[in-house]
Every structure is written in structure tokens, then in C-alpha cells.
């Protein structure tokens, strides 16, 4: 059994994928646009008209983790609450690099610092509102 996060960027998925490629070295493994769907979505199940170029489904990898993503209903206001993605860095230097990249255009919630459980731990909401916890294992 496997649990995988599925992020809905509400119209900003392609922008998010490009950001994660640059910030985290993410690799997009699959991307399908709404216009590629051979079946018409049922009422209330698809994006607004004219959204054919938007991302219906994508899968990208950050390290060994697969993350699913979509533009969803393309309303333009992604909302990520009550969840954070935890990113394990191999050392303090990598943690600094990853945290800095995720912070670009985002909001630091807890600055990266030494804690009782890690030589470096910090929390940041990236420019799309996705919360990340960057941690170095002791």
C-alpha cells in the first residue's frame, strides 16, 4: 500500500511544476492536459470552458517521493491547509539551499534553525501556499 499526496493548484499547476524543478530538482514523470481527455467530464466535474491547456493530471518526483498534481477546477486560488510536506535534507548545507529555494516568493513560518531534534529545521509556505517542513536528521 502507498499513500501519495495530490496537490490541486487551481490553475497554477504548470507554474508550480517549473518552480519545483528549479527549487527541488523535481522531475515531471507524467503530464496530461484537459484537452487530452477523450471523455467529456460530467456536469460540475471539469474546469471552466477554455481550460484545455491546463493540467488535468501530473506526477512529479522529488527524490524518491512521487507527488500528484492538477489544476483542478482552475479557479485561481489554491488553498492548502492542515497539511505540510516534510523534506529530509542530507545535511545542513542542503537544508539551507532547499529552504532558501522554497522561500522565494513564499512565507517563512519558522526560520531554519537548530532545534532539540535536528541540527536544522524550518517551515515555509512556498509561493503557491504549499507548506513544507525542511529537516536534517540528527
Phi and psi in radians as a Rosetta constraint file:
Dihedral C 1 N 2 CA 2 C 2 CIRCULARHARMONIC -2.465 0.35
Dihedral N 2 CA 2 C 2 N 3 CIRCULARHARMONIC 2.423 0.35
Dihedral C 2 N 3 CA 3 C 3 CIRCULARHARMONIC -1.935 0.35
Dihedral N 3 CA 3 C 3 N 4 CIRCULARHARMONIC 2.255 0.35
Dihedral C 3 N 4 CA 4 C 4 CIRCULARHARMONIC -2.241 0.35
Dihedral N 4 CA 4 C 4 N 5 CIRCULARHARMONIC 2.375 0.35
Dihedral C 4 N 5 CA 5 C 5 CIRCULARHARMONIC -1.199 0.35
Dihedral N 5 CA 5 C 5 N 6 CIRCULARHARMONIC 2.524 0.35
Dihedral C 5 N 6 CA 6 C 6 CIRCULARHARMONIC -2.216 0.35
Dihedral N 6 CA 6 C 6 N 7 CIRCULARHARMONIC 1.988 0.35
Dihedral C 6 N 7 CA 7 C 7 CIRCULARHARMONIC -1.799 0.35
Dihedral N 7 CA 7 C 7 N 8 CIRCULARHARMONIC 2.272 0.35
Dihedral C 7 N 8 CA 8 C 8 CIRCULARHARMONIC -1.857 0.35
Dihedral N 8 CA 8 C 8 N 9 CIRCULARHARMONIC 1.964 0.35
Dihedral C 8 N 9 CA 9 C 9 CIRCULARHARMONIC -1.629 0.35
Dihedral N 9 CA 9 C 9 N 10 CIRCULARHARMONIC 0.078 0.35
Dihedral C 9 N 10 CA 10 C 10 CIRCULARHARMONIC 0.907 0.35
Dihedral N 10 CA 10 C 10 N 11 CIRCULARHARMONIC 0.705 0.35
Dihedral C 10 N 11 CA 11 C 11 CIRCULARHARMONIC 1.929 0.35
Dihedral N 11 CA 11 C 11 N 12 CIRCULARHARMONIC -0.091 0.35
Dihedral C 11 N 12 CA 12 C 12 CIRCULARHARMONIC -2.066 0.35
Dihedral N 12 CA 12 C 12 N 13 CIRCULARHARMONIC 0.391 0.35
Dihedral C 12 N 13 CA 13 C 13 CIRCULARHARMONIC -1.099 0.35
Dihedral N 13 CA 13 C 13 N 14 CIRCULARHARMONIC -0.835 0.35
Dihedral C 13 N 14 CA 14 C 14 CIRCULARHARMONIC -1.081 0.35
Dihedral N 14 CA 14 C 14 N 15 CIRCULARHARMONIC -0.695 0.35
Dihedral C 14 N 15 CA 15 C 15 CIRCULARHARMONIC -1.080 0.35
Dihedral N 15 CA 15 C 15 N 16 CIRCULARHARMONIC -0.737 0.35
Dihedral C 15 N 16 CA 16 C 16 CIRCULARHARMONIC -1.125 0.35
Dihedral N 16 CA 16 C 16 N 17 CIRCULARHARMONIC -0.741 0.35
Dihedral C 16 N 17 CA 17 C 17 CIRCULARHARMONIC -1.057 0.35
Dihedral N 17 CA 17 C 17 N 18 CIRCULARHARMONIC -0.750 0.35
Dihedral C 17 N 18 CA 18 C 18 CIRCULARHARMONIC -1.102 0.35
Dihedral N 18 CA 18 C 18 N 19 CIRCULARHARMONIC -0.721 0.35
Dihedral C 18 N 19 CA 19 C 19 CIRCULARHARMONIC -1.075 0.35
Dihedral N 19 CA 19 C 19 N 20 CIRCULARHARMONIC -0.813 0.35
Dihedral C 19 N 20 CA 20 C 20 CIRCULARHARMONIC -1.200 0.35
Dihedral N 20 CA 20 C 20 N 21 CIRCULARHARMONIC -0.523 0.35
Dihedral C 20 N 21 CA 21 C 21 CIRCULARHARMONIC -1.088 0.35
Dihedral N 21 CA 21 C 21 N 22 CIRCULARHARMONIC -0.787 0.35
Dihedral C 21 N 22 CA 22 C 22 CIRCULARHARMONIC -1.279 0.35
Dihedral N 22 CA 22 C 22 N 23 CIRCULARHARMONIC -0.822 0.35
Dihedral C 22 N 23 CA 23 C 23 CIRCULARHARMONIC -1.303 0.35
Dihedral N 23 CA 23 C 23 N 24 CIRCULARHARMONIC -0.655 0.35
Dihedral C 23 N 24 CA 24 C 24 CIRCULARHARMONIC -2.111 0.35
Dihedral N 24 CA 24 C 24 N 25 CIRCULARHARMONIC -0.021 0.35
Dihedral C 24 N 25 CA 25 C 25 CIRCULARHARMONIC 1.252 0.35
Dihedral N 25 CA 25 C 25 N 26 CIRCULARHARMONIC 0.431 0.35
Dihedral C 25 N 26 CA 26 C 26 CIRCULARHARMONIC -1.069 0.35
Dihedral N 26 CA 26 C 26 N 27 CIRCULARHARMONIC 2.632 0.35
Dihedral C 26 N 27 CA 27 C 27 CIRCULARHARMONIC -2.127 0.35
Dihedral N 27 CA 27 C 27 N 28 CIRCULARHARMONIC 2.104 0.35
Dihedral C 27 N 28 CA 28 C 28 CIRCULARHARMONIC -1.366 0.35
Dihedral N 28 CA 28 C 28 N 29 CIRCULARHARMONIC 2.098 0.35
Dihedral C 28 N 29 CA 29 C 29 CIRCULARHARMONIC -1.671 0.35
Dihedral N 29 CA 29 C 29 N 30 CIRCULARHARMONIC -0.438 0.35
Dihedral C 29 N 30 CA 30 C 30 CIRCULARHARMONIC -2.748 0.35
Dihedral N 30 CA 30 C 30 N 31 CIRCULARHARMONIC 2.441 0.35
Dihedral C 30 N 31 CA 31 C 31 CIRCULARHARMONIC -2.593 0.35
Dihedral N 31 CA 31 C 31 N 32 CIRCULARHARMONIC 2.199 0.35
Dihedral C 31 N 32 CA 32 C 32 CIRCULARHARMONIC -2.242 0.35
Dihedral N 32 CA 32 C 32 N 33 CIRCULARHARMONIC 2.298 0.35
Dihedral C 32 N 33 CA 33 C 33 CIRCULARHARMONIC -1.616 0.35
Dihedral N 33 CA 33 C 33 N 34 CIRCULARHARMONIC 2.771 0.35
Dihedral C 33 N 34 CA 34 C 34 CIRCULARHARMONIC -1.009 0.35
Dihedral N 34 CA 34 C 34 N 35 CIRCULARHARMONIC -0.605 0.35
Dihedral C 34 N 35 CA 35 C 35 CIRCULARHARMONIC -1.164 0.35
Dihedral N 35 CA 35 C 35 N 36 CIRCULARHARMONIC -0.293 0.35
Dihedral C 35 N 36 CA 36 C 36 CIRCULARHARMONIC -1.516 0.35
Dihedral N 36 CA 36 C 36 N 37 CIRCULARHARMONIC -0.078 0.35
Dihedral C 36 N 37 CA 37 C 37 CIRCULARHARMONIC -1.281 0.35
Dihedral N 37 CA 37 C 37 N 38 CIRCULARHARMONIC 2.046 0.35
Dihedral C 37 N 38 CA 38 C 38 CIRCULARHARMONIC -1.274 0.35
Dihedral N 38 CA 38 C 38 N 39 CIRCULARHARMONIC -0.317 0.35
Dihedral C 38 N 39 CA 39 C 39 CIRCULARHARMONIC -1.846 0.35
Dihedral N 39 CA 39 C 39 N 40 CIRCULARHARMONIC 2.348 0.35
Dihedral C 39 N 40 CA 40 C 40 CIRCULARHARMONIC -1.225 0.35
Dihedral N 40 CA 40 C 40 N 41 CIRCULARHARMONIC 2.318 0.35
Dihedral C 40 N 41 CA 41 C 41 CIRCULARHARMONIC -1.182 0.35
Dihedral N 41 CA 41 C 41 N 42 CIRCULARHARMONIC 2.654 0.35
Dihedral C 41 N 42 CA 42 C 42 CIRCULARHARMONIC -1.200 0.35
Dihedral N 42 CA 42 C 42 N 43 CIRCULARHARMONIC 2.921 0.35
Dihedral C 42 N 43 CA 43 C 43 CIRCULARHARMONIC -0.978 0.35
Dihedral N 43 CA 43 C 43 N 44 CIRCULARHARMONIC 2.268 0.35
Dihedral C 43 N 44 CA 44 C 44 CIRCULARHARMONIC 1.344 0.35
Dihedral N 44 CA 44 C 44 N 45 CIRCULARHARMONIC 0.086 0.35
Dihedral C 44 N 45 CA 45 C 45 CIRCULARHARMONIC -1.852 0.35
Dihedral N 45 CA 45 C 45 N 46 CIRCULARHARMONIC -0.051 0.35
Dihedral C 45 N 46 CA 46 C 46 CIRCULARHARMONIC -2.152 0.35
Dihedral N 46 CA 46 C 46 N 47 CIRCULARHARMONIC 3.064 0.35
Dihedral C 46 N 47 CA 47 C 47 CIRCULARHARMONIC -1.341 0.35
Dihedral N 47 CA 47 C 47 N 48 CIRCULARHARMONIC 2.989 0.35
Dihedral C 47 N 48 CA 48 C 48 CIRCULARHARMONIC -1.089 0.35
Dihedral N 48 CA 48 C 48 N 49 CIRCULARHARMONIC 2.747 0.35
Dihedral C 48 N 49 CA 49 C 49 CIRCULARHARMONIC -0.945 0.35
Dihedral N 49 CA 49 C 49 N 50 CIRCULARHARMONIC 2.536 0.35
Dihedral C 49 N 50 CA 50 C 50 CIRCULARHARMONIC 1.489 0.35
Dihedral N 50 CA 50 C 50 N 51 CIRCULARHARMONIC 0.174 0.35
Dihedral C 50 N 51 CA 51 C 51 CIRCULARHARMONIC -1.784 0.35
Dihedral N 51 CA 51 C 51 N 52 CIRCULARHARMONIC 0.361 0.35
Dihedral C 51 N 52 CA 52 C 52 CIRCULARHARMONIC -0.994 0.35
Dihedral N 52 CA 52 C 52 N 53 CIRCULARHARMONIC -0.548 0.35
Dihedral C 52 N 53 CA 53 C 53 CIRCULARHARMONIC -1.407 0.35
Dihedral N 53 CA 53 C 53 N 54 CIRCULARHARMONIC -0.215 0.35
Dihedral C 53 N 54 CA 54 C 54 CIRCULARHARMONIC -1.237 0.35
Dihedral N 54 CA 54 C 54 N 55 CIRCULARHARMONIC 2.785 0.35
Dihedral C 54 N 55 CA 55 C 55 CIRCULARHARMONIC -1.444 0.35
Dihedral N 55 CA 55 C 55 N 56 CIRCULARHARMONIC 2.053 0.35
Dihedral C 55 N 56 CA 56 C 56 CIRCULARHARMONIC -1.377 0.35
Dihedral N 56 CA 56 C 56 N 57 CIRCULARHARMONIC -0.736 0.35
Dihedral C 56 N 57 CA 57 C 57 CIRCULARHARMONIC -2.736 0.35
Dihedral N 57 CA 57 C 57 N 58 CIRCULARHARMONIC 2.390 0.35
Dihedral C 57 N 58 CA 58 C 58 CIRCULARHARMONIC -2.484 0.35
Dihedral N 58 CA 58 C 58 N 59 CIRCULARHARMONIC 2.739 0.35
Dihedral C 58 N 59 CA 59 C 59 CIRCULARHARMONIC -2.330 0.35
Dihedral N 59 CA 59 C 59 N 60 CIRCULARHARMONIC 2.258 0.35
Dihedral C 59 N 60 CA 60 C 60 CIRCULARHARMONIC -2.338 0.35
Dihedral N 60 CA 60 C 60 N 61 CIRCULARHARMONIC 2.689 0.35
Dihedral C 60 N 61 CA 61 C 61 CIRCULARHARMONIC -1.953 0.35
Dihedral N 61 CA 61 C 61 N 62 CIRCULARHARMONIC 2.391 0.35
Dihedral C 61 N 62 CA 62 C 62 CIRCULARHARMONIC -2.086 0.35
Dihedral N 62 CA 62 C 62 N 63 CIRCULARHARMONIC 1.908 0.35
Dihedral C 62 N 63 CA 63 C 63 CIRCULARHARMONIC 1.080 0.35
Dihedral N 63 CA 63 C 63 N 64 CIRCULARHARMONIC -2.186 0.35
Dihedral C 63 N 64 CA 64 C 64 CIRCULARHARMONIC -1.629 0.35
Dihedral N 64 CA 64 C 64 N 65 CIRCULARHARMONIC -0.116 0.35
Dihedral C 64 N 65 CA 65 C 65 CIRCULARHARMONIC -1.559 0.35
Dihedral N 65 CA 65 C 65 N 66 CIRCULARHARMONIC 2.344 0.35
Dihedral C 65 N 66 CA 66 C 66 CIRCULARHARMONIC -1.682 0.35
Dihedral N 66 CA 66 C 66 N 67 CIRCULARHARMONIC 2.350 0.35
Dihedral C 66 N 67 CA 67 C 67 CIRCULARHARMONIC -2.208 0.35
Dihedral N 67 CA 67 C 67 N 68 CIRCULARHARMONIC 2.309 0.35
Dihedral C 67 N 68 CA 68 C 68 CIRCULARHARMONIC -1.629 0.35
Dihedral N 68 CA 68 C 68 N 69 CIRCULARHARMONIC 2.676 0.35
Dihedral C 68 N 69 CA 69 C 69 CIRCULARHARMONIC -2.675 0.35
Dihedral N 69 CA 69 C 69 N 70 CIRCULARHARMONIC 2.737 0.35
Dihedral C 69 N 70 CA 70 C 70 CIRCULARHARMONIC -2.767 0.35
Dihedral N 70 CA 70 C 70 N 71 CIRCULARHARMONIC 2.832 0.35
Dihedral C 70 N 71 CA 71 C 71 CIRCULARHARMONIC -1.447 0.35
Dihedral N 71 CA 71 C 71 N 72 CIRCULARHARMONIC -0.206 0.35
Dihedral C 71 N 72 CA 72 C 72 CIRCULARHARMONIC 1.026 0.35
Dihedral N 72 CA 72 C 72 N 73 CIRCULARHARMONIC -2.241 0.35
Dihedral C 72 N 73 CA 73 C 73 CIRCULARHARMONIC -1.554 0.35
Dihedral N 73 CA 73 C 73 N 74 CIRCULARHARMONIC 0.018 0.35
Dihedral C 73 N 74 CA 74 C 74 CIRCULARHARMONIC 1.013 0.35
Dihedral N 74 CA 74 C 74 N 75 CIRCULARHARMONIC 0.648 0.35
Dihedral C 74 N 75 CA 75 C 75 CIRCULARHARMONIC -1.440 0.35
Dihedral N 75 CA 75 C 75 N 76 CIRCULARHARMONIC -0.192 0.35
Dihedral C 75 N 76 CA 76 C 76 CIRCULARHARMONIC 1.549 0.35
Dihedral N 76 CA 76 C 76 N 77 CIRCULARHARMONIC 0.089 0.35
Dihedral C 76 N 77 CA 77 C 77 CIRCULARHARMONIC -2.342 0.35
Dihedral N 77 CA 77 C 77 N 78 CIRCULARHARMONIC 1.384 0.35
Dihedral C 77 N 78 CA 78 C 78 CIRCULARHARMONIC -1.076 0.35
Dihedral N 78 CA 78 C 78 N 79 CIRCULARHARMONIC 2.533 0.35
Dihedral C 78 N 79 CA 79 C 79 CIRCULARHARMONIC -2.403 0.35
Dihedral N 79 CA 79 C 79 N 80 CIRCULARHARMONIC 1.847 0.35
Dihedral C 79 N 80 CA 80 C 80 CIRCULARHARMONIC -1.977 0.35
Dihedral N 80 CA 80 C 80 N 81 CIRCULARHARMONIC 1.900 0.35
Dihedral C 80 N 81 CA 81 C 81 CIRCULARHARMONIC -2.342 0.35
Dihedral N 81 CA 81 C 81 N 82 CIRCULARHARMONIC 2.560 0.35
Dihedral C 81 N 82 CA 82 C 82 CIRCULARHARMONIC 1.363 0.35
Dihedral N 82 CA 82 C 82 N 83 CIRCULARHARMONIC 0.253 0.35
Dihedral C 82 N 83 CA 83 C 83 CIRCULARHARMONIC -2.643 0.35
Dihedral N 83 CA 83 C 83 N 84 CIRCULARHARMONIC 2.556 0.35
Dihedral C 83 N 84 CA 84 C 84 CIRCULARHARMONIC -2.349 0.35
Dihedral N 84 CA 84 C 84 N 85 CIRCULARHARMONIC 2.592 0.35
Dihedral C 84 N 85 CA 85 C 85 CIRCULARHARMONIC -1.686 0.35
Dihedral N 85 CA 85 C 85 N 86 CIRCULARHARMONIC 2.288 0.35
Dihedral C 85 N 86 CA 86 C 86 CIRCULARHARMONIC -1.711 0.35
Dihedral N 86 CA 86 C 86 N 87 CIRCULARHARMONIC 2.221 0.35
Dihedral C 86 N 87 CA 87 C 87 CIRCULARHARMONIC -2.033 0.35
Dihedral N 87 CA 87 C 87 N 88 CIRCULARHARMONIC 1.990 0.35
Dihedral C 87 N 88 CA 88 C 88 CIRCULARHARMONIC -1.574 0.35
Dihedral N 88 CA 88 C 88 N 89 CIRCULARHARMONIC 2.067 0.35
Dihedral C 88 N 89 CA 89 C 89 CIRCULARHARMONIC -1.632 0.35
Dihedral N 89 CA 89 C 89 N 90 CIRCULARHARMONIC 2.616 0.35
Dihedral C 89 N 90 CA 90 C 90 CIRCULARHARMONIC -1.307 0.35
Dihedral N 90 CA 90 C 90 N 91 CIRCULARHARMONIC -0.461 0.35
Dihedral C 90 N 91 CA 91 C 91 CIRCULARHARMONIC -2.759 0.35
Dihedral N 91 CA 91 C 91 N 92 CIRCULARHARMONIC 3.104 0.35
Dihedral C 91 N 92 CA 92 C 92 CIRCULARHARMONIC -1.113 0.35
Dihedral N 92 CA 92 C 92 N 93 CIRCULARHARMONIC -0.667 0.35
Dihedral C 92 N 93 CA 93 C 93 CIRCULARHARMONIC -1.116 0.35
Dihedral N 93 CA 93 C 93 N 94 CIRCULARHARMONIC -0.761 0.35
Dihedral C 93 N 94 CA 94 C 94 CIRCULARHARMONIC -1.142 0.35
Dihedral N 94 CA 94 C 94 N 95 CIRCULARHARMONIC -0.686 0.35
Dihedral C 94 N 95 CA 95 C 95 CIRCULARHARMONIC -1.039 0.35
Dihedral N 95 CA 95 C 95 N 96 CIRCULARHARMONIC -0.772 0.35
Dihedral C 95 N 96 CA 96 C 96 CIRCULARHARMONIC -1.050 0.35
Dihedral N 96 CA 96 C 96 N 97 CIRCULARHARMONIC -0.784 0.35
Dihedral C 96 N 97 CA 97 C 97 CIRCULARHARMONIC -1.113 0.35
Dihedral N 97 CA 97 C 97 N 98 CIRCULARHARMONIC -0.868 0.35
Dihedral C 97 N 98 CA 98 C 98 CIRCULARHARMONIC -1.111 0.35
Dihedral N 98 CA 98 C 98 N 99 CIRCULARHARMONIC -0.782 0.35
Dihedral C 98 N 99 CA 99 C 99 CIRCULARHARMONIC -1.098 0.35
Dihedral N 99 CA 99 C 99 N 100 CIRCULARHARMONIC -0.751 0.35
Dihedral C 99 N 100 CA 100 C 100 CIRCULARHARMONIC -1.076 0.35
Dihedral N 100 CA 100 C 100 N 101 CIRCULARHARMONIC -0.749 0.35
Dihedral C 100 N 101 CA 101 C 101 CIRCULARHARMONIC -1.145 0.35
Dihedral N 101 CA 101 C 101 N 102 CIRCULARHARMONIC -0.755 0.35
Dihedral C 101 N 102 CA 102 C 102 CIRCULARHARMONIC -1.199 0.35
Dihedral N 102 CA 102 C 102 N 103 CIRCULARHARMONIC -0.486 0.35
Dihedral C 102 N 103 CA 103 C 103 CIRCULARHARMONIC -1.290 0.35
Dihedral N 103 CA 103 C 103 N 104 CIRCULARHARMONIC -0.376 0.35
Dihedral C 103 N 104 CA 104 C 104 CIRCULARHARMONIC -1.008 0.35
Dihedral N 104 CA 104 C 104 N 105 CIRCULARHARMONIC 1.959 0.35
Dihedral C 104 N 105 CA 105 C 105 CIRCULARHARMONIC 1.355 0.35
Dihedral N 105 CA 105 C 105 N 106 CIRCULARHARMONIC 0.035 0.35
Dihedral C 105 N 106 CA 106 C 106 CIRCULARHARMONIC -1.834 0.35
Dihedral N 106 CA 106 C 106 N 107 CIRCULARHARMONIC -2.784 0.35
Dihedral C 106 N 107 CA 107 C 107 CIRCULARHARMONIC -2.355 0.35
Dihedral N 107 CA 107 C 107 N 108 CIRCULARHARMONIC 2.065 0.35
Dihedral C 107 N 108 CA 108 C 108 CIRCULARHARMONIC -1.228 0.35
Dihedral N 108 CA 108 C 108 N 109 CIRCULARHARMONIC 2.191 0.35
Dihedral C 108 N 109 CA 109 C 109 CIRCULARHARMONIC -1.683 0.35
Dihedral N 109 CA 109 C 109 N 110 CIRCULARHARMONIC -0.589 0.35
Dihedral C 109 N 110 CA 110 C 110 CIRCULARHARMONIC -2.584 0.35
Dihedral N 110 CA 110 C 110 N 111 CIRCULARHARMONIC 2.035 0.35
Dihedral C 110 N 111 CA 111 C 111 CIRCULARHARMONIC -1.011 0.35
Dihedral N 111 CA 111 C 111 N 112 CIRCULARHARMONIC 2.601 0.35
Dihedral C 111 N 112 CA 112 C 112 CIRCULARHARMONIC -1.159 0.35
Dihedral N 112 CA 112 C 112 N 113 CIRCULARHARMONIC 2.154 0.35
Dihedral C 112 N 113 CA 113 C 113 CIRCULARHARMONIC -2.772 0.35
Dihedral N 113 CA 113 C 113 N 114 CIRCULARHARMONIC 2.959 0.35
Dihedral C 113 N 114 CA 114 C 114 CIRCULARHARMONIC -1.252 0.35
Dihedral N 114 CA 114 C 114 N 115 CIRCULARHARMONIC 2.421 0.35
Dihedral C 114 N 115 CA 115 C 115 CIRCULARHARMONIC -2.258 0.35
Dihedral N 115 CA 115 C 115 N 116 CIRCULARHARMONIC 3.065 0.35
Dihedral C 115 N 116 CA 116 C 116 CIRCULARHARMONIC -1.171 0.35
Dihedral N 116 CA 116 C 116 N 117 CIRCULARHARMONIC -0.338 0.35
Dihedral C 116 N 117 CA 117 C 117 CIRCULARHARMONIC -1.930 0.35
Dihedral N 117 CA 117 C 117 N 118 CIRCULARHARMONIC -0.058 0.35
Dihedral C 117 N 118 CA 118 C 118 CIRCULARHARMONIC -2.760 0.35
Dihedral N 118 CA 118 C 118 N 119 CIRCULARHARMONIC 2.530 0.35
Dihedral C 118 N 119 CA 119 C 119 CIRCULARHARMONIC -1.177 0.35
Dihedral N 119 CA 119 C 119 N 120 CIRCULARHARMONIC -0.393 0.35
Dihedral C 119 N 120 CA 120 C 120 CIRCULARHARMONIC -2.624 0.35
Dihedral N 120 CA 120 C 120 N 121 CIRCULARHARMONIC 2.219 0.35
Dihedral C 120 N 121 CA 121 C 121 CIRCULARHARMONIC -2.587 0.35
Dihedral N 121 CA 121 C 121 N 122 CIRCULARHARMONIC 2.411 0.35
Dihedral C 121 N 122 CA 122 C 122 CIRCULARHARMONIC -2.763 0.35
Dihedral N 122 CA 122 C 122 N 123 CIRCULARHARMONIC 2.832 0.35
Dihedral C 122 N 123 CA 123 C 123 CIRCULARHARMONIC -2.251 0.35
Dihedral N 123 CA 123 C 123 N 124 CIRCULARHARMONIC 2.405 0.35
Dihedral C 123 N 124 CA 124 C 124 CIRCULARHARMONIC -2.563 0.35
Dihedral N 124 CA 124 C 124 N 125 CIRCULARHARMONIC 2.496 0.35
Dihedral C 124 N 125 CA 125 C 125 CIRCULARHARMONIC -1.746 0.35
Dihedral N 125 CA 125 C 125 N 126 CIRCULARHARMONIC 2.117 0.35
Dihedral C 125 N 126 CA 126 C 126 CIRCULARHARMONIC -1.255 0.35
Dihedral N 126 CA 126 C 126 N 127 CIRCULARHARMONIC -3.121 0.35
Dihedral C 126 N 127 CA 127 C 127 CIRCULARHARMONIC -1.085 0.35
Dihedral N 127 CA 127 C 127 N 128 CIRCULARHARMONIC -0.227 0.35
Dihedral C 127 N 128 CA 128 C 128 CIRCULARHARMONIC -1.753 0.35
Dihedral N 128 CA 128 C 128 N 129 CIRCULARHARMONIC -0.087 0.35
Dihedral C 128 N 129 CA 129 C 129 CIRCULARHARMONIC 1.656 0.35
Dihedral N 129 CA 129 C 129 N 130 CIRCULARHARMONIC 0.029 0.35
Dihedral C 129 N 130 CA 130 C 130 CIRCULARHARMONIC -1.320 0.35
Dihedral N 130 CA 130 C 130 N 131 CIRCULARHARMONIC 2.214 0.35
Dihedral C 130 N 131 CA 131 C 131 CIRCULARHARMONIC -1.478 0.35
Dihedral N 131 CA 131 C 131 N 132 CIRCULARHARMONIC 2.346 0.35
Dihedral C 131 N 132 CA 132 C 132 CIRCULARHARMONIC -2.193 0.35
Dihedral N 132 CA 132 C 132 N 133 CIRCULARHARMONIC 2.482 0.35
Dihedral C 132 N 133 CA 133 C 133 CIRCULARHARMONIC -2.006 0.35
Dihedral N 133 CA 133 C 133 N 134 CIRCULARHARMONIC 2.065 0.35
Dihedral C 133 N 134 CA 134 C 134 CIRCULARHARMONIC -1.779 0.35
Dihedral N 134 CA 134 C 134 N 135 CIRCULARHARMONIC 2.226 0.35
Dihedral C 134 N 135 CA 135 C 135 CIRCULARHARMONIC -2.460 0.35
Dihedral N 135 CA 135 C 135 N 136 CIRCULARHARMONIC 2.525 0.35
Dihedral C 135 N 136 CA 136 C 136 CIRCULARHARMONIC -1.910 0.35
Dihedral N 136 CA 136 C 136 N 137 CIRCULARHARMONIC 2.221 0.35
Dihedral C 136 N 137 CA 137 C 137 CIRCULARHARMONIC -1.215 0.35
Dihedral N 137 CA 137 C 137 N 138 CIRCULARHARMONIC 2.420 0.35
